């Protein structure tokens, strides 16, 4: 048993030494990544102007001359059904779009 105990203690010391080396390496690597991250920062970009809901839906309707249904508008914009319906209602009240068929809209001329 004493031979087995000696081997186990030797393995334990080796593992402890490896753990210490790994910790030192990790702290050095962490310091490098912070420095590299600071040096590699890209200049700030200007914020892109995003279209509002009605502008986005108008652009989609203008792209199709035959008209666009509300299911397509929901799929392409990612808006929910209620939001698409209220935007379409708003645009139709303003006279910018007209209803061709049930759920189908196109640009008013």
Biopython code that builds the backbone (N, CA, C, O; Angstrom):
import numpy as np
from Bio.PDB.StructureBuilder import StructureBuilder

atoms = [
    (1, "UNK", "N", (0.793, -1.193, 0.000)),
    (1, "UNK", "CA", (0.000, 0.000, 0.000)),
    (1, "UNK", "C", (0.839, 1.262, 0.000)),
    (1, "UNK", "O", (0.416, 2.288, -0.533)),
    (2, "UNK", "N", (2.001, 1.201, 0.580)),
    (2, "UNK", "CA", (2.826, 2.398, 0.659)),
    (2, "UNK", "C", (3.289, 2.836, -0.728)),
    (2, "UNK", "O", (3.439, 4.031, -0.983)),
    (3, "UNK", "N", (3.516, 1.869, -1.629)),
    (3, "UNK", "CA", (3.917, 2.219, -2.995)),
    (3, "UNK", "C", (2.790, 2.934, -3.721)),
    (3, "UNK", "O", (3.030, 3.884, -4.467)),
    (4, "UNK", "N", (1.561, 2.479, -3.504)),
    (4, "UNK", "CA", (0.389, 3.098, -4.106)),
    (4, "UNK", "C", (0.177, 4.505, -3.555)),
    (4, "UNK", "O", (-0.151, 5.423, -4.306)),
    (5, "UNK", "N", (0.363, 4.674, -2.255)),
    (5, "UNK", "CA", (0.222, 5.993, -1.638)),
    (5, "UNK", "C", (1.238, 6.967, -2.202)),
    (5, "UNK", "O", (0.904, 8.125, -2.453)),
    (6, "UNK", "N", (2.471, 6.524, -2.406)),
    (6, "UNK", "CA", (3.517, 7.387, -2.956)),
    (6, "UNK", "C", (3.150, 7.833, -4.372)),
    (6, "UNK", "O", (3.332, 8.997, -4.729)),
    (7, "UNK", "N", (2.632, 6.903, -5.174)),
    (7, "UNK", "CA", (2.245, 7.234, -6.540)),
    (7, "UNK", "C", (1.089, 8.243, -6.551)),
    (7, "UNK", "O", (1.087, 9.189, -7.339)),
    (8, "UNK", "N", (0.125, 8.032, -5.679)),
    (8, "UNK", "CA", (-1.013, 8.952, -5.602)),
    (8, "UNK", "C", (-0.588, 10.348, -5.155)),
    (8, "UNK", "O", (-1.086, 11.339, -5.689)),
    (9, "UNK", "N", (0.313, 10.444, -4.199)),
    (9, "UNK", "CA", (0.816, 11.750, -3.754)),
    (9, "UNK", "C", (1.582, 12.448, -4.868)),
    (9, "UNK", "O", (1.476, 13.662, -5.045)),
    (10, "UNK", "N", (2.354, 11.667, -5.615)),
    (10, "UNK", "CA", (3.114, 12.227, -6.732)),
    (10, "UNK", "C", (2.168, 12.776, -7.803)),
    (10, "UNK", "O", (2.391, 13.860, -8.341)),
    (11, "UNK", "N", (1.122, 12.023, -8.104)),
    (11, "UNK", "CA", (0.124, 12.474, -9.083)),
    (11, "UNK", "C", (-0.586, 13.722, -8.567)),
    (11, "UNK", "O", (-0.854, 14.649, -9.332)),
    (12, "UNK", "N", (-0.888, 13.744, -7.278)),
    (12, "UNK", "CA", (-1.567, 14.890, -6.677)),
    (12, "UNK", "C", (-0.705, 16.151, -6.789)),
    (12, "UNK", "O", (-1.212, 17.216, -7.142)),
    (13, "UNK", "N", (0.586, 16.038, -6.493)),
    (13, "UNK", "CA", (1.494, 17.189, -6.610)),
    (13, "UNK", "C", (1.570, 17.672, -8.062)),
    (13, "UNK", "O", (1.556, 18.872, -8.336)),
    (14, "UNK", "N", (1.649, 16.714, -8.977)),
    (14, "UNK", "CA", (1.733, 17.076, -10.394)),
    (14, "UNK", "C", (0.476, 17.829, -10.827)),
    (14, "UNK", "O", (0.558, 18.828, -11.541)),
    (15, "UNK", "N", (-0.671, 17.349, -10.397)),
    (15, "UNK", "CA", (-1.922, 18.035, -10.727)),
    (15, "UNK", "C", (-1.981, 19.430, -10.115)),
    (15, "UNK", "O", (-2.450, 20.368, -10.760)),
    (16, "UNK", "N", (-1.515, 19.576, -8.891)),
    (16, "UNK", "CA", (-1.490, 20.891, -8.254)),
    (16, "UNK", "C", (-0.569, 21.844, -9.012)),
    (16, "UNK", "O", (-0.916, 23.008, -9.211)),
    (17, "UNK", "N", (0.591, 21.367, -9.434)),
    (17, "UNK", "CA", (1.516, 22.192, -10.211)),
    (17, "UNK", "C", (0.889, 22.616, -11.539)),
    (17, "UNK", "O", (1.014, 23.769, -11.953)),
    (18, "UNK", "N", (0.219, 21.680, -12.199)),
    (18, "UNK", "CA", (-0.447, 22.003, -13.466)),
    (18, "UNK", "C", (-1.562, 23.023, -13.262)),
    (18, "UNK", "O", (-1.745, 23.914, -14.091)),
    (19, "UNK", "N", (-2.302, 22.900, -12.175)),
    (19, "UNK", "CA", (-3.377, 23.848, -11.888)),
    (19, "UNK", "C", (-2.822, 25.252, -11.663)),
    (19, "UNK", "O", (-3.399, 26.233, -12.133)),
    (20, "UNK", "N", (-1.693, 25.349, -10.940)),
    (20, "UNK", "CA", (-1.067, 26.656, -10.709)),
    (20, "UNK", "C", (-0.592, 27.270, -12.014)),
    (20, "UNK", "O", (-0.788, 28.461, -12.255)),
    (21, "UNK", "N", (0.038, 26.450, -12.862)),
    (21, "UNK", "CA", (0.506, 26.953, -14.158)),
    (21, "UNK", "C", (-0.664, 27.424, -15.014)),
    (21, "UNK", "O", (-0.591, 28.465, -15.668)),
    (22, "UNK", "N", (-1.724, 26.658, -15.001)),
    (22, "UNK", "CA", (-2.904, 27.027, -15.773)),
    (22, "UNK", "C", (-3.487, 28.347, -15.278)),
    (22, "UNK", "O", (-3.892, 29.180, -16.089)),
    (23, "UNK", "N", (-3.536, 28.552, -13.976)),
    (23, "UNK", "CA", (-4.030, 29.812, -13.417)),
    (23, "UNK", "C", (-3.166, 30.987, -13.851)),
    (23, "UNK", "O", (-3.683, 32.035, -14.237)),
    (24, "UNK", "N", (-1.849, 30.812, -13.788)),
    (24, "UNK", "CA", (-0.951, 31.885, -14.223)),
    (24, "UNK", "C", (-1.139, 32.196, -15.704)),
    (24, "UNK", "O", (-1.175, 33.359, -16.108)),
    (25, "UNK", "N", (-1.257, 31.154, -16.496)),
    (25, "UNK", "CA", (-1.447, 31.343, -17.936)),
    (25, "UNK", "C", (-2.763, 32.054, -18.226)),
    (25, "UNK", "O", (-2.826, 32.935, -19.084)),
    (26, "UNK", "N", (-3.812, 31.669, -17.507)),
    (26, "UNK", "CA", (-5.127, 32.278, -17.713)),
    (26, "UNK", "C", (-5.116, 33.761, -17.359)),
    (26, "UNK", "O", (-5.713, 34.570, -18.069)),
    (27, "UNK", "N", (-4.442, 34.127, -16.268)),
    (27, "UNK", "CA", (-4.403, 35.543, -15.897)),
    (27, "UNK", "C", (-3.594, 36.351, -16.906)),
    (27, "UNK", "O", (-3.950, 37.488, -17.215)),
    (28, "UNK", "N", (-2.506, 35.772, -17.424)),
    (28, "UNK", "CA", (-1.739, 36.465, -18.456)),
    (28, "UNK", "C", (-2.571, 36.634, -19.717)),
    (28, "UNK", "O", (-2.561, 37.702, -20.329)),
    (29, "UNK", "N", (-3.287, 35.593, -20.111)),
    (29, "UNK", "CA", (-4.105, 35.636, -21.319)),
    (29, "UNK", "C", (-5.240, 36.642, -21.166)),
    (29, "UNK", "O", (-5.578, 37.343, -22.119)),
    (30, "UNK", "N", (-5.827, 36.718, -19.984)),
    (30, "UNK", "CA", (-6.911, 37.670, -19.749)),
    (30, "UNK", "C", (-6.395, 39.097, -19.873)),
    (30, "UNK", "O", (-7.085, 39.954, -20.426)),
    (31, "UNK", "N", (-5.216, 39.362, -19.377)),
    (31, "UNK", "CA", (-4.625, 40.692, -19.504)),
    (31, "UNK", "C", (-4.365, 41.047, -20.955)),
    (31, "UNK", "O", (-4.560, 42.190, -21.367)),
    (32, "UNK", "N", (-3.925, 40.067, -21.729)),
    (32, "UNK", "CA", (-3.677, 40.307, -23.153)),
    (32, "UNK", "C", (-4.961, 40.564, -23.908)),
    (32, "UNK", "O", (-5.005, 41.454, -24.757)),
    (33, "UNK", "N", (-6.005, 39.813, -23.623)),
    (33, "UNK", "CA", (-7.249, 39.995, -24.366)),
    (33, "UNK", "C", (-7.853, 41.362, -24.102)),
    (33, "UNK", "O", (-8.440, 41.960, -25.004)),
    (34, "UNK", "N", (-7.721, 41.868, -22.880)),
    (34, "UNK", "CA", (-8.245, 43.202, -22.602)),
    (34, "UNK", "C", (-7.473, 44.251, -23.390)),
    (34, "UNK", "O", (-8.062, 45.179, -23.944)),
    (35, "UNK", "N", (-6.150, 44.098, -23.439)),
    (35, "UNK", "CA", (-5.333, 45.047, -24.183)),
    (35, "UNK", "C", (-5.629, 44.951, -25.669)),
    (35, "UNK", "O", (-5.715, 45.969, -26.356)),
    (36, "UNK", "N", (-5.785, 43.742, -26.164)),
    (36, "UNK", "CA", (-6.087, 43.558, -27.588)),
    (36, "UNK", "C", (-7.462, 44.111, -27.900)),
    (36, "UNK", "O", (-7.660, 44.733, -28.943)),
    (37, "UNK", "N", (-8.410, 43.893, -27.011)),
    (37, "UNK", "CA", (-9.764, 44.399, -27.229)),
    (37, "UNK", "C", (-9.776, 45.919, -27.265)),
    (37, "UNK", "O", (-10.479, 46.517, -28.079)),
    (38, "UNK", "N", (-9.002, 46.546, -26.389)),
    (38, "UNK", "CA", (-8.940, 48.009, -26.396)),
    (38, "UNK", "C", (-8.296, 48.522, -27.668)),
    (38, "UNK", "O", (-8.747, 49.517, -28.236)),
    (39, "UNK", "N", (-7.242, 47.850, -28.123)),
    (39, "UNK", "CA", (-6.539, 48.291, -29.319)),
    (39, "UNK", "C", (-7.356, 48.032, -30.576)),
    (39, "UNK", "O", (-7.241, 48.772, -31.553)),
    (40, "UNK", "N", (-8.173, 46.996, -30.560)),
    (40, "UNK", "CA", (-8.911, 46.612, -31.759)),
    (40, "UNK", "C", (-10.279, 47.260, -31.867)),
    (40, "UNK", "O", (-11.053, 46.921, -32.762)),
    (41, "UNK", "N", (-10.589, 48.181, -30.978)),
    (41, "UNK", "CA", (-11.896, 48.827, -31.035)),
    (41, "UNK", "C", (-12.060, 49.570, -32.345)),
    (41, "UNK", "O", (-11.167, 50.289, -32.793)),
    (42, "UNK", "N", (-13.219, 49.380, -32.946)),
    (42, "UNK", "CA", (-13.516, 50.074, -34.194)),
    (42, "UNK", "C", (-14.115, 51.432, -33.857)),
    (42, "UNK", "O", (-14.713, 51.604, -32.795)),
    (43, "UNK", "N", (-13.958, 52.385, -34.748)),
    (43, "UNK", "CA", (-14.573, 53.686, -34.499)),
    (43, "UNK", "C", (-16.100, 53.554, -34.482)),
    (43, "UNK", "O", (-16.664, 52.708, -35.177)),
    (44, "UNK", "N", (-16.740, 54.371, -33.706)),
    (44, "UNK", "CA", (-18.189, 54.310, -33.569)),
    (44, "UNK", "C", (-18.859, 54.665, -34.890)),
    (44, "UNK", "O", (-18.484, 55.628, -35.559)),
    (45, "UNK", "N", (-19.853, 53.869, -35.245)),
    (45, "UNK", "CA", (-20.604, 54.148, -36.467)),
    (45, "UNK", "C", (-21.805, 55.020, -36.143)),
    (45, "UNK", "O", (-22.325, 55.006, -35.027)),
    (46, "UNK", "N", (-22.223, 55.764, -37.123)),
    (46, "UNK", "CA", (-23.420, 56.563, -36.937)),
    (46, "UNK", "C", (-24.629, 55.636, -36.950)),
    (46, "UNK", "O", (-24.657, 54.643, -37.677)),
    (47, "UNK", "N", (-25.600, 55.964, -36.159)),
    (47, "UNK", "CA", (-26.805, 55.152, -36.097)),
    (47, "UNK", "C", (-27.569, 55.264, -37.402)),
    (47, "UNK", "O", (-27.769, 56.358, -37.930)),
    (48, "UNK", "N", (-27.989, 54.128, -37.911)),
    (48, "UNK", "CA", (-28.763, 54.137, -39.147)),
    (48, "UNK", "C", (-30.172, 54.592, -38.831)),
    (48, "UNK", "O", (-30.731, 54.250, -37.789)),
    (49, "UNK", "N", (-30.734, 55.362, -39.735)),
    (49, "UNK", "CA", (-32.099, 55.803, -39.520)),
    (49, "UNK", "C", (-33.034, 54.655, -39.894)),
    (49, "UNK", "O", (-32.981, 54.125, -41.004)),
    (50, "UNK", "N", (-33.871, 54.295, -38.961)),
    (50, "UNK", "CA", (-34.803, 53.205, -39.196)),
    (50, "UNK", "C", (-36.122, 53.770, -39.656)),
    (50, "UNK", "O", (-36.538, 54.848, -39.230)),
    (51, "UNK", "N", (-36.782, 53.027, -40.538)),
    (51, "UNK", "CA", (-38.082, 53.460, -41.019)),
    (51, "UNK", "C", (-39.133, 53.176, -39.955)),
    (51, "UNK", "O", (-39.038, 52.201, -39.210)),
    (52, "UNK", "N", (-40.121, 54.035, -39.899)),
    (52, "UNK", "CA", (-41.228, 53.801, -38.983)),
    (52, "UNK", "C", (-42.135, 52.730, -39.572)),
    (52, "UNK", "O", (-41.964, 52.332, -40.724)),
    (53, "UNK", "N", (-43.080, 52.273, -38.798)),
    (53, "UNK", "CA", (-44.001, 51.235, -39.255)),
    (53, "UNK", "C", (-44.743, 51.604, -40.526)),
    (53, "UNK", "O", (-44.721, 50.836, -41.488)),
    (54, "UNK", "N", (-45.408, 52.768, -40.560)),
    (54, "UNK", "CA", (-46.120, 53.148, -41.788)),
    (54, "UNK", "C", (-45.195, 53.310, -42.994)),
    (54, "UNK", "O", (-45.576, 52.959, -44.111)),
    (55, "UNK", "N", (-43.991, 53.834, -42.786)),
    (55, "UNK", "CA", (-43.054, 53.977, -43.909)),
    (55, "UNK", "C", (-42.647, 52.622, -44.457)),
    (55, "UNK", "O", (-42.535, 52.440, -45.669)),
    (56, "UNK", "N", (-42.427, 51.681, -43.569)),
    (56, "UNK", "CA", (-42.017, 50.346, -43.971)),
    (56, "UNK", "C", (-43.128, 49.638, -44.740)),
    (56, "UNK", "O", (-42.872, 49.001, -45.762)),
    (57, "UNK", "N", (-44.344, 49.749, -44.256)),
    (57, "UNK", "CA", (-45.473, 49.109, -44.929)),
    (57, "UNK", "C", (-45.759, 49.786, -46.261)),
    (57, "UNK", "O", (-46.101, 49.114, -47.235)),
    (58, "UNK", "N", (-45.624, 51.102, -46.316)),
    (58, "UNK", "CA", (-45.806, 51.811, -47.599)),
    (58, "UNK", "C", (-44.783, 51.343, -48.625)),
    (58, "UNK", "O", (-45.120, 51.156, -49.795)),
    (59, "UNK", "N", (-43.542, 51.154, -48.201)),
    (59, "UNK", "CA", (-42.502, 50.703, -49.121)),
    (59, "UNK", "C", (-42.814, 49.305, -49.646)),
    (59, "UNK", "O", (-42.595, 49.026, -50.825)),
    (60, "UNK", "N", (-43.320, 48.432, -48.792)),
    (60, "UNK", "CA", (-43.667, 47.080, -49.237)),
    (60, "UNK", "C", (-44.841, 47.090, -50.199)),
    (60, "UNK", "O", (-44.857, 46.333, -51.170)),
    (61, "UNK", "N", (-45.825, 47.943, -49.938)),
    (61, "UNK", "CA", (-46.991, 48.016, -50.820)),
    (61, "UNK", "C", (-46.606, 48.635, -52.162)),
    (61, "UNK", "O", (-47.105, 48.208, -53.204)),
    (62, "UNK", "N", (-45.727, 49.635, -52.147)),
    (62, "UNK", "CA", (-45.273, 50.259, -53.395)),
    (62, "UNK", "C", (-44.495, 49.284, -54.269)),
    (62, "UNK", "O", (-44.526, 49.381, -55.496)),
    (63, "UNK", "N", (-43.802, 48.352, -53.640)),
    (63, "UNK", "CA", (-42.984, 47.403, -54.397)),
    (63, "UNK", "C", (-43.839, 46.447, -55.232)),
    (63, "UNK", "O", (-43.366, 45.948, -56.253)),
    (64, "UNK", "N", (-45.064, 46.182, -54.834)),
    (64, "UNK", "CA", (-45.954, 45.268, -55.562)),
    (64, "UNK", "C", (-47.076, 46.065, -56.206)),
    (64, "UNK", "O", (-47.879, 46.678, -55.502)),
    (65, "UNK", "N", (-47.144, 46.068, -57.513)),
    (65, "UNK", "CA", (-48.179, 46.840, -58.200)),
    (65, "UNK", "C", (-49.554, 46.218, -58.062)),
    (65, "UNK", "O", (-50.560, 46.928, -58.059)),
    (66, "UNK", "N", (-49.608, 44.896, -57.947)),
    (66, "UNK", "CA", (-50.903, 44.212, -57.843)),
    (66, "UNK", "C", (-51.483, 44.283, -56.438)),
    (66, "UNK", "O", (-52.663, 43.993, -56.239)),
    (67, "UNK", "N", (-50.670, 44.663, -55.467)),
    (67, "UNK", "CA", (-51.125, 44.784, -54.096)),
    (67, "UNK", "C", (-50.486, 43.748, -53.192)),
    (67, "UNK", "O", (-49.880, 42.780, -53.652)),
    (68, "UNK", "N", (-50.636, 43.973, -51.905)),
    (68, "UNK", "CA", (-50.038, 43.089, -50.906)),
    (68, "UNK", "C", (-51.097, 42.752, -49.869)),
    (68, "UNK", "O", (-51.867, 43.619, -49.455)),
    (69, "UNK", "N", (-51.134, 41.481, -49.446)),
    (69, "UNK", "CA", (-52.086, 41.097, -48.409)),
    (69, "UNK", "C", (-51.459, 41.279, -47.025)),
    (69, "UNK", "O", (-50.244, 41.422, -46.885)),
    (70, "UNK", "N", (-52.307, 41.270, -46.032)),
    (70, "UNK", "CA", (-51.838, 41.544, -44.677)),
    (70, "UNK", "C", (-50.933, 40.433, -44.146)),
    (70, "UNK", "O", (-50.048, 40.698, -43.332)),
    (71, "UNK", "N", (-51.142, 39.192, -44.594)),
    (71, "UNK", "CA", (-50.281, 38.095, -44.137)),
    (71, "UNK", "C", (-48.846, 38.315, -44.610)),
    (71, "UNK", "O", (-47.898, 38.053, -43.869)),
    (72, "UNK", "N", (-48.689, 38.794, -45.841)),
    (72, "UNK", "CA", (-47.354, 39.088, -46.364)),
    (72, "UNK", "C", (-46.726, 40.245, -45.604)),
    (72, "UNK", "O", (-45.532, 40.217, -45.306)),
    (73, "UNK", "N", (-47.518, 41.261, -45.288)),
    (73, "UNK", "CA", (-47.005, 42.400, -44.523)),
    (73, "UNK", "C", (-46.526, 41.960, -43.140)),
    (73, "UNK", "O", (-45.485, 42.417, -42.667)),
    (74, "UNK", "N", (-47.288, 41.072, -42.492)),
    (74, "UNK", "CA", (-46.870, 40.566, -41.185)),
    (74, "UNK", "C", (-45.572, 39.781, -41.302)),
    (74, "UNK", "O", (-44.685, 39.919, -40.460)),
    (75, "UNK", "N", (-45.454, 38.956, -42.340)),
    (75, "UNK", "CA", (-44.264, 38.116, -42.495)),
    (75, "UNK", "C", (-43.021, 38.950, -42.801)),
    (75, "UNK", "O", (-41.951, 38.683, -42.256)),
    (76, "UNK", "N", (-43.149, 39.947, -43.659)),
    (76, "UNK", "CA", (-41.983, 40.728, -44.072)),
    (76, "UNK", "C", (-41.556, 41.773, -43.052)),
    (76, "UNK", "O", (-40.379, 42.125, -42.981)),
    (77, "UNK", "N", (-42.500, 42.269, -42.265)),
    (77, "UNK", "CA", (-42.140, 43.297, -41.288)),
    (77, "UNK", "C", (-41.849, 42.721, -39.916)),
    (77, "UNK", "O", (-41.094, 43.307, -39.139)),
    (78, "UNK", "N", (-42.440, 41.583, -39.617)),
    (78, "UNK", "CA", (-42.272, 41.010, -38.285)),
    (78, "UNK", "C", (-43.235, 41.608, -37.273)),
    (78, "UNK", "O", (-43.155, 41.293, -36.086)),
    (79, "UNK", "N", (-44.136, 42.458, -37.719)),
    (79, "UNK", "CA", (-45.132, 43.056, -36.842)),
    (79, "UNK", "C", (-46.234, 42.043, -36.562)),
    (79, "UNK", "O", (-46.426, 41.092, -37.320)),
    (80, "UNK", "N", (-46.946, 42.255, -35.478)),
    (80, "UNK", "CA", (-48.090, 41.412, -35.156)),
    (80, "UNK", "C", (-49.295, 41.830, -35.981)),
    (80, "UNK", "O", (-49.289, 42.870, -36.640)),
    (81, "UNK", "N", (-50.323, 41.005, -35.931)),
    (81, "UNK", "CA", (-51.522, 41.269, -36.728)),
    (81, "UNK", "C", (-52.191, 42.586, -36.384)),
    (81, "UNK", "O", (-52.600, 43.330, -37.275)),
    (82, "UNK", "N", (-52.305, 42.879, -35.086)),
    (82, "UNK", "CA", (-52.971, 44.113, -34.668)),
    (82, "UNK", "C", (-52.205, 45.343, -35.133)),
    (82, "UNK", "O", (-52.812, 46.331, -35.548)),
    (83, "UNK", "N", (-50.893, 45.294, -35.070)),
    (83, "UNK", "CA", (-50.100, 46.453, -35.483)),
    (83, "UNK", "C", (-50.228, 46.685, -36.985)),
    (83, "UNK", "O", (-50.350, 47.826, -37.429)),
    (84, "UNK", "N", (-50.199, 45.604, -37.771)),
    (84, "UNK", "CA", (-50.359, 45.741, -39.226)),
    (84, "UNK", "C", (-51.740, 46.305, -39.543)),
    (84, "UNK", "O", (-51.868, 47.206, -40.371)),
    (85, "UNK", "N", (-52.777, 45.777, -38.886)),
    (85, "UNK", "CA", (-54.132, 46.278, -39.143)),
    (85, "UNK", "C", (-54.265, 47.752, -38.819)),
    (85, "UNK", "O", (-54.887, 48.496, -39.577)),
    (86, "UNK", "N", (-53.692, 48.189, -37.706)),
    (86, "UNK", "CA", (-53.835, 49.600, -37.338)),
    (86, "UNK", "C", (-53.042, 50.507, -38.275)),
    (86, "UNK", "O", (-53.488, 51.612, -38.582)),
    (87, "UNK", "N", (-51.880, 50.058, -38.731)),
    (87, "UNK", "CA", (-51.098, 50.870, -39.676)),
    (87, "UNK", "C", (-51.816, 50.953, -41.014)),
    (87, "UNK", "O", (-51.884, 52.023, -41.619)),
    (88, "UNK", "N", (-52.356, 49.823, -41.479)),
    (88, "UNK", "CA", (-53.095, 49.810, -42.749)),
    (88, "UNK", "C", (-54.324, 50.709, -42.640)),
    (88, "UNK", "O", (-54.639, 51.452, -43.569)),
    (89, "UNK", "N", (-55.013, 50.639, -41.507)),
    (89, "UNK", "CA", (-56.188, 51.489, -41.307)),
    (89, "UNK", "C", (-55.789, 52.966, -41.352)),
    (89, "UNK", "O", (-56.462, 53.783, -41.981)),
    (90, "UNK", "N", (-54.689, 53.293, -40.678)),
    (90, "UNK", "CA", (-54.208, 54.675, -40.652)),
    (90, "UNK", "C", (-53.859, 55.171, -42.055)),
    (90, "UNK", "O", (-54.218, 56.286, -42.435)),
    (91, "UNK", "N", (-53.158, 54.334, -42.820)),
    (91, "UNK", "CA", (-52.764, 54.727, -44.173)),
    (91, "UNK", "C", (-53.974, 54.844, -45.100)),
    (91, "UNK", "O", (-53.994, 55.702, -45.982)),
    (92, "UNK", "N", (-54.972, 53.998, -44.910)),
    (92, "UNK", "CA", (-56.162, 54.087, -45.760)),
    (92, "UNK", "C", (-56.984, 55.323, -45.411)),
    (92, "UNK", "O", (-57.579, 55.936, -46.298)),
    (93, "UNK", "N", (-57.027, 55.698, -44.142)),
    (93, "UNK", "CA", (-57.750, 56.913, -43.746)),
    (93, "UNK", "C", (-57.068, 58.163, -44.298)),
    (93, "UNK", "O", (-57.732, 59.149, -44.616)),
    (94, "UNK", "N", (-55.744, 58.117, -44.412)),
    (94, "UNK", "CA", (-55.010, 59.244, -44.980)),
    (94, "UNK", "C", (-55.121, 59.287, -46.498)),
    (94, "UNK", "O", (-54.770, 60.285, -47.127)),
    (95, "UNK", "N", (-55.610, 58.201, -47.079)),
    (95, "UNK", "CA", (-55.772, 58.148, -48.531)),
    (95, "UNK", "C", (-54.510, 57.722, -49.266)),
    (95, "UNK", "O", (-54.415, 57.910, -50.479)),
    (96, "UNK", "N", (-53.558, 57.163, -48.574)),
    (96, "UNK", "CA", (-52.309, 56.753, -49.213)),
    (96, "UNK", "C", (-52.405, 55.366, -49.837)),
    (96, "UNK", "O", (-51.718, 55.076, -50.816)),
    (97, "UNK", "N", (-53.249, 54.512, -49.276)),
    (97, "UNK", "CA", (-53.461, 53.184, -49.850)),
    (97, "UNK", "C", (-54.960, 52.955, -49.983)),
    (97, "UNK", "O", (-55.767, 53.640, -49.353)),
    (98, "UNK", "N", (-55.318, 51.978, -50.815)),
    (98, "UNK", "CA", (-56.731, 51.637, -50.926)),
    (98, "UNK", "C", (-56.897, 50.128, -50.889)),
    (98, "UNK", "O", (-55.986, 49.370, -51.225)),
    (99, "UNK", "N", (-58.080, 49.716, -50.475)),
    (99, "UNK", "CA", (-58.383, 48.297, -50.363)),
    (99, "UNK", "C", (-58.847, 47.785, -51.715)),
    (99, "UNK", "O", (-59.785, 48.326, -52.299)),
    (100, "UNK", "N", (-58.194, 46.746, -52.212)),
    (100, "UNK", "CA", (-58.553, 46.141, -53.487)),
    (100, "UNK", "C", (-59.524, 44.994, -53.240)),
    (100, "UNK", "O", (-60.526, 44.859, -53.943)),
    (101, "UNK", "N", (-59.235, 44.192, -52.268)),
    (101, "UNK", "CA", (-60.062, 43.044, -51.904)),
    (101, "UNK", "C", (-59.898, 42.842, -50.394)),
    (101, "UNK", "O", (-59.151, 43.569, -49.739)),
    (102, "UNK", "N", (-60.582, 41.878, -49.872)),
    (102, "UNK", "CA", (-60.478, 41.648, -48.427)),
    (102, "UNK", "C", (-59.035, 41.274, -48.055)),
    (102, "UNK", "O", (-58.530, 40.234, -48.478)),
    (103, "UNK", "N", (-58.373, 42.136, -47.255)),
    (103, "UNK", "CA", (-57.008, 41.888, -46.818)),
    (103, "UNK", "C", (-55.958, 42.202, -47.865)),
    (103, "UNK", "O", (-54.781, 41.911, -47.650)),
    (104, "UNK", "N", (-56.344, 42.791, -48.996)),
    (104, "UNK", "CA", (-55.406, 43.094, -50.076)),
    (104, "UNK", "C", (-55.408, 44.597, -50.318)),
    (104, "UNK", "O", (-56.458, 45.196, -50.547)),
    (105, "UNK", "N", (-54.219, 45.203, -50.264)),
    (105, "UNK", "CA", (-54.103, 46.657, -50.372)),
    (105, "UNK", "C", (-53.069, 47.034, -51.413)),
    (105, "UNK", "O", (-52.094, 46.316, -51.636)),
    (106, "UNK", "N", (-53.304, 48.198, -52.059)),
    (106, "UNK", "CA", (-52.306, 48.750, -52.974)),
    (106, "UNK", "C", (-52.306, 50.260, -52.862)),
    (106, "UNK", "O", (-53.163, 50.852, -52.205)),
    (107, "UNK", "N", (-51.337, 50.870, -53.509)),
    (107, "UNK", "CA", (-51.161, 52.324, -53.440)),
    (107, "UNK", "C", (-52.327, 53.021, -54.123)),
    (107, "UNK", "O", (-52.743, 52.633, -55.215)),
    (108, "UNK", "N", (-52.852, 54.061, -53.465)),
    (108, "UNK", "CA", (-53.919, 54.867, -54.055)),
    (108, "UNK", "C", (-53.313, 55.846, -55.032)),
    (108, "UNK", "O", (-52.308, 56.491, -54.735)),
    (109, "UNK", "N", (-53.920, 55.956, -56.193)),
    (109, "UNK", "CA", (-53.380, 56.859, -57.223)),
    (109, "UNK", "C", (-54.086, 58.173, -57.245)),
    (109, "UNK", "O", (-53.751, 59.040, -58.051)),
]
sb = StructureBuilder()
sb.init_structure("model")
sb.init_model(0)
sb.init_chain("A")
sb.init_seg("    ")
for serial, (resi, resn, name, xyz) in enumerate(atoms, 1):
    if name == "N":
        sb.init_residue(resn, " ", resi, " ")
    sb.init_atom(name, np.array(xyz, "f"), 0.0, 1.0, " ", f" {name:<3s}", serial, name[0])
structure = sb.get_structure()
